[in-house]
Amino acid sequence: MSWIGEAEGATPLERVFAQRPELLRRYKAFYASLWEGGVLPRRVLELCRLRIAAVHGCAQEWAVRDAGVHLSAAEAAALEAGECSCFTPSEQAALAVAEQFPFQHHEIDDAAVAEAQAAFGAKGAVALLTALAFFDVTCRWKLTLAVPAQPVALDRPPLHQGALA
């Protein structure tokens, strides 16, 4: 990130977005809204965020954990490998869409979205697709900007602590 001038920020990605603080503020507010209100279970969001990080090979995003979501070592290994049979049917429905979102988004069909809608309702399906887009772009930013991987366990979902980790 040598092309970015020195700027204030809690994390390397925030230092990039310090160049446009209004974008950072809006991104955080929108992203936080995905985790609030109980439209989707926090665990589903965390599983999908991590699966997208694994698909991208984004160690920077994989290193961030929501400490409020218990994820066993076996579940983490399954997510990383793309083996989702150990998860609940609703989690599998969400992960099936997450799996395709980064590089096969044109192959996400009505049946996959219908499964997500059956699991989470229409509002949940919209929230899921929106969250997947945010998880995808966050990985792309971190990879493009060569943000260093910093293991961190957040006691609330990502961004709720005010840092774009």
Summary of the structure (lengths in Angstrom):
residues: 165
radius of gyration: 15.6
end to end distance: 15.7
largest distance: 47.5
contacts: 497
relative contact order: 0.20
helix: 60%
strand: 4%
